[in-house]
């Protein structure tokens, strides 16, 4: 692909070969087209601006640059009004419009996106369809696992279109995408149309540091439905959505459950749908996963999959790494979960309390450079619902860890909770496991599936499950 071909809609450019696209100057290689885009403004930090790194990109081998303000560069430069829009268009063109060769299914929502997307992918695969999955916890091409890109739920447009191109080239027919509100607002998935769009739920107090208001946050998520031929939505969201044909799930919806049973090994319930009903089993902890199951089943039904196969698929779902993942059951239970907000932590602790024989111990922190209310909410929930909490680091980034922990401690003291401060996460995990007694449950919350721990400007390798297993081995357990 040449620069002339890629930028033809915007002007006349030389036929220079283009080997790749990049927004980060550090990822530029010889022959790349660099997009100099302004950073995303957030209340807690001044954003970087790609325009300031354009010359560095050229020095690294960029053959041309696209940006939004005047620049004087020794390579062709295209100034546009909306760089992200152009980025998505160019990414689609660079990869040969792979979205046209695939049936796309999109999943959004405040909570449960990853589980719903992974479950939907599992149901497609179990029904004989060859499907790809793009989600927070990683990528899959059929049954082949692949690591995700970056720290985002949904990566930038070049990576999204690259993912779809690989799925197409492997001969897959369907792709399930976990689509965040950030991705929709920042046009990371611009140009994609979905056969089925799924809106799992909505919590208005999430991501206000980025969206500003709950209304803007909801509008961003609802964009997914506008771009979908068929729509599966939580019945509770109907009042906030424009009139239209929807398949609803949940209480009062068309896809719903009765006779729910929670066990230490998962959920059992009777599934009711317009296509029939049946007894279902789902090997996931937490009644909140019922919502995810109903959403995924609804999407499968709209796609034309038989109910009997979907019921079978629910029963064989292996779950997600780092999402209520049971690492050890004896002599005490050790569980890893991604819960990193007050609401998600509350759901996790309440779920575990139902089947906990002894005490509930918790290792948790709060991310730096994020909404400061999040850390106090996490601490309050921990104080109310855990018998003993170990407050520790969780991606404090350039914000002082001591300040985060002190804010958590102050909030927990007001609630009368029992806690200790252990700044080093590895040490906190070991101390929690050391304190556990037979029958107790230890929840390691906040990191889940993530593979880095951010300290200052460093992103250190991290694997929560390996850390837990190592500590258990060192303790002779």
C-alpha positions in Angstrom: 0.0 0.0 0.0 1.4 3.4 -0.9 0.9 6.8 0.7 -0.8 7.9 -2.6 -3.4 5.2 -2.2 -4.0 5.7 1.5 -4.4 9.4 1.4 -6.1 9.8 -2.0 -9.4 11.1 -0.5 -7.5 13.9 1.2 -5.1 15.2 -1.5 -2.3 14.3 -3.8 0.7 12.5 -2.3 3.7 10.6 -3.7 3.5 6.8 -4.2 5.8 6.0 -1.2 5.4 2.5 0.2 3.8 2.5 3.7 4.6 -0.4 6.0 2.5 0.5 9.0 0.5 3.1 11.0 1.4 4.5 14.4 0.1 7.0 16.9 3.0 6.5 19.3 6.3 7.9 18.0 8.2 5.1 19.9 6.4 2.5 17.8 7.4 4.1 14.5 9.5 2.0 12.2 11.0 2.9 8.8 8.2 3.2 6.2 5.4 4.0 8.8 2.8 6.7 8.5 2.6 8.7 11.8 -0.6 10.2 13.2 0.2 13.2 15.4 -2.9 13.4 17.5 -3.7 15.5 20.6 -3.9 13.5 23.8 -7.0 12.9 25.8 -7.6 15.6 28.4 -8.3 14.2 31.9 -8.7 16.2 35.2 -5.7 14.6 36.9 -3.0 15.1 34.2 -2.0 17.2 31.3 -2.2 15.0 28.1 0.7 14.4 25.8 0.3 15.9 22.3 1.4 13.8 19.3 2.4 17.0 17.4 5.3 17.4 19.8 6.7 14.0 18.8 6.2 14.4 15.0 9.9 15.2 14.3 11.0 12.2 16.5 8.7 10.0 14.4 10.3 11.3 11.2 13.8 10.6 12.6 12.6 7.0 13.3 11.7 6.6 9.7 8.1 7.9 9.2 7.6 8.6 5.5 4.7 11.1 6.2 2.7 12.6 9.0 -1.0 13.4 9.6 -1.9 15.9 12.2 -4.4 18.6 13.2 -2.3 21.8 13.4 0.4 23.4 11.2 3.8 21.6 11.2 6.9 22.1 9.2 8.5 18.7 8.5 10.9 17.3 6.0 8.3 14.7 4.8 4.8 15.0 3.4 2.4 16.4 5.9 -1.5 16.3 5.8 -3.3 18.6 8.2 -6.9 17.5 8.9 -9.7 18.7 11.1 -10.4 15.3 12.8 -7.3 13.2 13.0 -9.0 10.2 14.7 -11.7 10.1 11.9 -9.0 10.0 9.3 -7.0 7.5 11.3 -9.9 5.0 11.3 -10.5 5.5 7.6 -6.9 5.0 6.7 -6.6 2.0 9.0 -9.6 0.3 7.2 -8.0 1.1 3.8 -4.5 -0.1 4.9 -5.9 -3.5 5.9 -8.2 -3.9 2.9 -11.5 -3.3 4.7 -11.6 -6.6 6.6 -14.9 -5.7 8.3 -16.6 -6.3 5.0 -15.6 -10.0 5.1 -16.8 -10.7 8.7 -20.0 -10.8 10.7 -19.3 -8.5 13.6 -20.9 -8.6 17.0 -20.3 -5.8 19.5 -20.7 -5.8 23.3 -20.7 -2.8 25.5 -21.8 -2.0 29.0 -20.4 -0.6 32.3 -19.8 -4.1 33.8 -19.6 -7.6 32.4 -18.4 -6.7 28.9 -15.5 -9.0 28.9 -17.4 -12.0 30.3 -20.3 -11.4 27.9 -18.1 -11.1 24.9 -16.0 -14.2 25.8 -19.2 -16.2 26.5 -20.7 -15.1 23.2 -17.5 -16.1 21.4 -17.6 -19.5 23.2 -21.3 -20.0 22.1 -20.4 -19.2 18.5 -17.5 -21.6 18.5 -19.7 -24.3 20.1 -22.3 -23.8 17.4 -19.8 -24.6 14.7 -19.0 -21.0 13.6 -15.3 -19.9 13.3 -15.1 -16.7 15.4 -12.5 -14.3 16.6 -12.6 -12.4 20.0 -11.2 -9.0 20.9 -11.5 -8.2 24.6 -9.8 -6.8 27.6 -8.4 -10.2 28.7 -6.9 -11.0 25.3 -7.6 -12.0 21.7 -8.7 -15.3 20.3 -8.7 -16.5 16.7 -11.0 -19.6 16.8 -9.5 -21.5 19.7 -6.0 -19.9 19.3 -5.2 -17.4 22.1 -3.2 -14.3 21.4 -2.2 -11.4 23.8 -4.1 -8.2 23.5 -2.5 -4.9 22.6 -1.9 -2.1 25.1 -3.8 -1.4 28.3 -7.1 -0.5 26.7 -10.3 -2.5 26.6 -10.5 -1.7 22.9 -7.2 -0.7 21.2 -6.7 2.0 18.7 -8.1 1.8 15.1 -4.9 0.4 13.5 -4.9 -2.5 16.0 -8.7 -3.1 15.7 -8.5 -3.3 11.9 -5.3 -5.3 12.1 -7.2 -7.8 14.4 -10.0 -8.0 11.9 -7.6 -8.5 9.0 -6.0 -11.4 10.8 -9.4 -13.0 11.5 -10.3 -12.6 7.8 -7.0 -14.0 6.6 -7.3 -17.1 8.9 -10.7 -17.8 7.2 -12.8 -16.9 10.2 -16.4 -15.8 9.6 -17.4 -13.9 12.7 -15.8 -11.6 15.2 -16.9 -10.5 18.7 -15.6 -7.2 19.9 -15.7 -5.8 23.4 -16.4 -2.1 22.7 -15.7 0.5 25.4 -17.3 3.9 25.7 -13.8 5.4 25.2 -13.4 3.4 22.0 -16.7 4.8 20.7 -16.0 8.4 21.7 -12.4 8.3 20.4 -13.4 6.7 17.1 -11.2 3.6 17.6 -14.0 1.5 16.1 -15.2 4.1 13.6 -16.5 2.6 10.3 -17.6 -0.7 11.8 -21.2 -2.0 11.5 -22.5 -4.9 13.7 -24.9 -7.6 12.8 -25.8 -7.7 16.6 -25.1 -5.1 19.2 -25.3 -5.9 22.9 -25.8 -3.3 25.7 -25.3 -5.2 28.9 -25.9 -2.6 31.6 -25.1 1.0 32.6 -23.7 2.5 35.8 -23.9 6.3 35.5 -21.0 7.1 37.9 -18.3 5.3 35.9 -15.7 7.1 33.7 -17.0 10.6 34.5 -13.3 11.8 34.5 -13.3 11.2 30.8 -17.0 11.7 29.6 -17.8 14.5 32.0 -21.4 13.6 32.6 -23.5 10.5 32.8 -25.5 11.6 29.8 -22.4 11.9 27.6 -21.2 8.5 28.9 -24.5 6.9 28.0 -24.6 8.5 24.6 -21.2 7.1 23.8 -22.2 3.6 24.6 -25.5 3.9 22.7 -23.5 4.6 19.6 -22.9 0.8 19.3 -26.7 0.2 19.0 -27.0 2.9 16.3 -24.5 1.0 14.2 -26.1 -2.4 14.8 -28.7 -4.2 12.6 -30.1 -6.1 15.6 -29.9 -5.1 19.2 -29.9 -6.9 22.5 -30.4 -4.6 25.5 -31.0 -4.8 29.2 -34.7 -4.2 29.9 -33.8 -1.6 32.5 -32.3 0.6 29.8 -35.3 0.9 27.5 -36.5 4.2 28.9 -33.2 5.9 28.0 -33.1 4.5 24.5 -34.9 5.8 21.4 -37.8 3.7 20.1 -36.7 0.8 18.0 -36.8 -3.0 17.7 -34.8 -4.5 20.6 -34.6 -8.0 22.1 -34.7 -7.3 25.8 -33.3 -9.4 28.6 -33.5 -9.4 32.4 -36.4 -8.7 34.7 -39.5 -7.9 32.5 -37.6 -8.7 29.4 -38.1 -11.3 26.7 -35.0 -13.4 27.7 -35.1 -14.0 31.4 -34.3 -16.5 34.2 -36.2 -18.1 37.0 -35.3 -20.6 39.8 -31.8 -19.3 40.1 -29.5 -21.4 42.3 -26.0 -20.3 43.5 -23.5 -23.0 44.4 -19.7 -22.9 45.1 -19.2 -24.2 41.5 -21.5 -21.8 39.6 -25.1 -21.0 38.7 -28.2 -23.0 37.7 -31.4 -21.4 36.4 -34.3 -21.9 34.1 -33.8 -19.9 30.9 -36.9 -18.4 29.2 -36.8 -17.0 25.7 -39.2 -16.4 22.7 -37.6 -19.4 21.1 -38.3 -21.8 24.1 -37.0 -22.5 27.5 -34.7 -25.0 29.3 -32.7 -25.6 32.4 -29.2 -23.9 32.2 -26.0 -24.3 34.1 -23.2 -21.8 34.1 -19.9 -22.6 35.8 -19.3 -19.0 37.0 -19.4 -17.6 40.5 -21.7 -14.6 41.1 -25.4 -14.0 40.4 -24.4 -10.9 38.4 -23.1 -13.3 35.8 -26.7 -14.2 35.1 -27.0 -10.9 33.3 -24.0 -11.6 31.1 -25.4 -15.1 30.2 -28.8 -13.7 29.2 -27.2 -11.0 27.1 -24.9 -13.5 25.3 -27.8 -16.0 24.8 -30.0 -13.2 23.3 -27.3 -12.3 20.8 -26.9 -15.9 19.8 -30.6 -16.3 19.3 -30.8 -13.2 17.1 -27.9 -14.6 15.1 -30.1 -17.7 14.5 -28.3 -20.2 16.8 -30.5 -23.0 18.2 -31.5 -22.8 21.9 -30.4 -26.3 22.6 -26.8 -25.6 21.5 -26.7 -22.4 23.5 -27.7 -24.3 26.7 -25.0 -26.8 26.0 -22.5 -24.0 25.5 -23.4 -22.2 28.7 -22.6 -25.4 30.7 -19.1 -25.8 29.1 -17.9 -22.1 29.4 -14.4 -22.2 31.0 -14.6 -18.7 32.4 -12.1 -15.9 32.1 -8.6 -15.6 33.6 -8.7 -13.1 36.5 -12.5 -12.9 36.7 -13.6 -14.7 39.9 -10.9 -17.2 39.1 -10.5 -19.9 41.8 -6.7 -20.5 42.2 -6.9 -22.8 45.2 -9.7 -24.4 47.2 -7.9 -26.0 50.1 -7.0 -25.5 52.9 -8.5 -22.1 52.2 -10.0 -20.6 49.0 -8.0 -18.2 46.9 -9.8 -16.2 44.3 -8.5 -13.6 41.8 -10.8 -10.9 40.4 -10.5 -7.8 38.3 -12.8 -5.8 40.6 -11.3 -2.3 40.7 -14.3 -0.1 41.5 -16.5 0.1 44.6 -19.4 -1.5 42.9 -17.5 -4.4 41.3 -15.7 -5.1 44.6 -19.0 -5.1 46.4 -20.4 -7.6 44.0 -17.4 -9.8 44.3 -17.3 -9.8 48.1 -21.0 -10.4 48.4 -20.8 -13.3 46.0 -17.9 -14.9 47.9 -19.6 -14.3 51.3 -22.5 -16.6 50.2 -20.2 -19.6 50.0 -17.4 -18.7 52.4 -17.1 -21.1 55.4 -14.7 -18.8 57.4 -13.4 -15.3 57.2 -13.2 -13.2 54.1 -9.7 -11.6 53.6 -9.0 -9.1 50.9 -6.0 -7.7 49.1 -6.9 -4.5 47.1 -5.6 -1.2 46.0 -6.7 1.8 43.9 -5.2 3.1 40.7 -3.4 6.4 40.6 -4.3 9.1 38.1 -7.9 8.1 38.1 -11.1 9.5 39.8 -10.1 10.0 43.4 -13.5 9.0 44.6 -12.8 5.5 43.4 -10.2 4.8 46.1 -12.5 5.9 49.0 -15.4 3.8 47.6 -13.2 0.8 47.4 -12.0 1.3 50.9 -15.5 1.8 52.3 -16.7 -1.5 50.6 -13.7 -3.3 51.9 -14.3 -2.0 55.5 -17.9 -3.1 55.4 -17.7 -6.5 53.7 -14.2 -8.0 54.4 -13.1 -9.3 57.7 -9.6 -8.1 57.1 -8.2 -6.0 54.3 -4.6 -5.5 53.0 -4.5 -2.2 51.2 -1.7 -2.1 48.7 -0.6 -0.8 45.3 -2.6 -1.1 42.1 -1.0 0.9 39.2 -0.4 4.1 41.2 1.5 5.4 38.2 3.1 8.8 38.9 0.8 9.6 41.8 2.4 9.0 45.3 1.3 5.6 46.5 1.4 6.8 50.1 -1.3 9.4 49.4 -3.6 6.8 47.8 -3.2 4.4 50.7 -3.8 7.1 53.3 -7.0 8.1 51.6 -8.1 4.5 51.6 -7.1 4.1 55.3 -9.1 7.3 56.3 -12.2 6.0 54.5 -11.9 2.6 56.1 -11.4 4.0 59.6 -14.7 5.9 59.3 -16.4 2.7 58.5 -14.8 0.9 61.4 -13.1 -1.7 59.1 -10.0 -3.8 60.0 -7.1 -3.2 57.6 -3.3 -3.0 57.3 -1.3 -1.0 54.8 1.3 -3.1 52.8 2.6 -0.9 50.0 4.3 -3.7 48.1 1.7 -5.9 46.4 3.8 -9.0 46.4 4.3 -8.7 50.1 0.6 -7.9 50.6 -0.4 -11.1 48.9 2.0 -13.2 51.0 0.8 -11.6 54.2 -2.8 -12.2 53.4 -2.2 -15.9 52.5 -0.1 -16.2 55.6 -2.9 -14.9 57.7 -5.5 -17.2 56.2 -6.9 -20.2 58.1 -8.6 -23.3 56.9 -12.1 -22.5 55.6 -11.2 -18.8 54.9 -11.5 -17.1 51.5 -8.8 -14.7 50.2 -9.8 -12.4 47.4 -7.0 -10.7 45.4 -8.8 -7.9 43.7 -7.9 -5.2 41.2 -5.4 -6.7 38.8 -7.1 -9.8 37.5 -5.8 -10.8 34.1 -3.5 -7.8 33.7 0.2 -8.5 32.9 1.7 -5.3 34.1 2.0 -3.4 37.4 2.5 0.4 36.9 4.9 2.1 39.3 5.8 5.6 38.5 6.6 5.7 34.7 7.4 2.0 34.6 5.1 -0.9 33.6 6.6 -3.9 35.4 5.7 -7.5 34.4 3.0 -8.9 36.6 0.9 -12.0 36.8 -1.4 -12.1 39.8 -2.0 -15.9 39.6 1.7 -16.7 39.4 2.3 -14.4 42.4 -0.4 -16.2 44.4 0.9 -19.6 43.5 4.5 -18.6 44.3 3.5 -17.3 47.7 1.5 -20.5 48.5 4.5 -22.6 47.5 6.8 -20.6 49.7 4.4 -21.0 52.6 4.4 -24.7 52.0 0.7 -24.8 51.0 
